[in-house]
Amino acid sequence: MKKLYTLFLLSIFIFTTNFKVAENIDIDDAQPRTVQYYPNPATSFINFEFAANTEKQNYTLAIYSFIGNKMSETFVTTSKMLVTLEAYQRGLYVFQLKNKAGQIIESGKFQVIK
């Protein structure tokens, strides 16, 4: 029994010494955001600011309620957009920035409080 226990401890030691821990990932190496939005939470409007030349990429900005209803979808024609929230109820909303092929470039969520 003592040999079995020793063998067990030895195998655990070998496993843990050969196990490599992933190196720290620097957060600054992350991709820069294409969309900035504020204020969050919002009450009557929300601003979207896009990175340079985004308006020339044929992107669309779609906003969905948290249960999946499409609230709006507009082409990005300027580097700043203001979305009024008159028809929006209190709750969480998700936005998606999509390219011409319909692929999601970036997404995020914001809250409406009224």
C-alpha positions as CSV (number, residue, x, y, z in Angstrom):
1,M,0.0,0.0,0.0
2,K,2.9,2.3,0.8
3,K,4.4,1.8,-2.7
4,L,1.1,2.6,-4.3
5,Y,0.8,5.8,-2.3
6,T,4.4,6.8,-3.2
7,L,3.8,6.0,-6.9
8,F,0.6,8.1,-6.8
9,L,2.4,11.1,-5.3
10,L,5.3,10.7,-7.7
11,S,2.9,10.7,-10.7
12,I,1.2,13.9,-9.4
13,F,4.5,15.5,-9.0
14,I,5.6,14.7,-12.5
15,F,2.3,15.9,-13.9
16,T,2.4,19.2,-12.1
17,T,6.0,19.9,-12.9
18,N,5.5,19.3,-16.7
19,F,2.3,21.4,-16.7
20,K,3.0,24.8,-18.2
21,V,1.0,27.8,-17.2
22,A,0.0,30.2,-20.0
23,E,2.0,33.4,-20.1
24,N,0.3,36.6,-19.1
25,I,-1.5,38.3,-21.9
26,D,-1.0,42.1,-22.2
27,I,-4.3,43.9,-22.4
28,D,-2.7,46.6,-24.5
29,D,-2.2,44.1,-27.4
30,A,-6.0,43.8,-27.8
31,Q,-7.6,45.1,-31.1
32,P,-8.7,48.7,-30.9
33,R,-12.4,49.3,-30.7
34,T,-14.2,50.4,-33.8
35,V,-17.2,51.8,-32.0
36,Q,-17.4,54.0,-28.9
37,Y,-20.9,54.7,-27.4
38,Y,-22.0,56.9,-24.6
39,P,-23.8,57.7,-22.3
40,N,-24.4,54.2,-20.9
41,P,-26.9,54.0,-19.3
42,A,-28.8,56.3,-21.6
43,T,-32.1,58.1,-21.1
44,S,-33.2,59.9,-24.2
45,F,-30.4,59.4,-26.7
46,I,-27.1,57.5,-27.2
47,N,-24.1,58.6,-29.3
48,F,-22.1,56.3,-31.4
49,E,-18.6,57.3,-32.6
50,F,-16.8,55.2,-35.2
51,A,-13.1,54.9,-36.0
52,A,-11.7,56.8,-38.9
53,N,-12.9,55.8,-42.4
54,T,-15.7,53.6,-41.0
55,E,-18.2,55.5,-43.0
56,K,-16.4,54.4,-46.2
57,Q,-16.6,50.7,-45.4
58,N,-20.4,50.3,-46.1
59,Y,-21.1,49.3,-42.5
60,T,-24.6,49.2,-40.9
61,L,-25.5,49.7,-37.3
62,A,-28.3,47.4,-36.1
63,I,-29.9,47.7,-32.6
64,Y,-31.8,44.9,-31.0
65,S,-33.8,44.6,-27.8
66,F,-32.5,42.1,-25.4
67,I,-35.2,39.6,-26.5
68,G,-34.1,39.9,-30.1
69,N,-36.5,42.4,-31.7
70,K,-34.8,44.7,-34.2
71,M,-35.3,48.3,-33.1
72,S,-33.4,50.0,-35.9
73,E,-30.8,49.4,-38.7
74,T,-29.0,52.3,-40.4
75,F,-26.1,52.8,-42.7
76,V,-23.0,54.4,-41.2
77,T,-22.5,57.6,-43.2
78,T,-20.6,59.7,-40.7
79,S,-18.1,59.2,-37.9
80,K,-20.7,60.2,-35.3
81,M,-24.3,59.1,-35.0
82,L,-27.0,60.1,-32.5
83,V,-29.8,57.6,-31.9
84,T,-32.9,59.0,-30.1
85,L,-34.5,56.6,-27.7
86,E,-38.1,57.7,-27.8
87,A,-39.5,54.4,-29.0
88,Y,-37.2,52.4,-26.6
89,Q,-38.5,51.0,-23.3
90,R,-36.4,50.6,-20.2
91,G,-34.0,47.7,-20.5
92,L,-30.9,46.2,-22.2
93,Y,-30.2,46.6,-25.9
94,V,-27.5,45.1,-28.1
95,F,-25.9,46.8,-31.1
96,Q,-24.1,45.2,-34.0
97,L,-21.8,46.8,-36.5
98,K,-22.0,44.8,-39.7
99,N,-20.0,44.9,-42.9
100,K,-21.5,44.7,-46.4
101,A,-21.5,40.9,-46.3
102,G,-23.4,40.9,-43.0
103,Q,-20.6,39.8,-40.8
104,I,-20.5,41.3,-37.3
105,I,-17.5,43.6,-37.0
106,E,-18.2,44.6,-33.4
107,S,-21.0,44.4,-30.9
108,G,-21.9,45.8,-27.5
109,K,-24.7,46.4,-25.2
110,F,-26.2,49.4,-23.5
111,Q,-28.9,50.1,-21.0
112,V,-31.9,52.5,-21.4
113,I,-33.3,53.9,-18.1
114,K,-36.4,56.0,-18.1
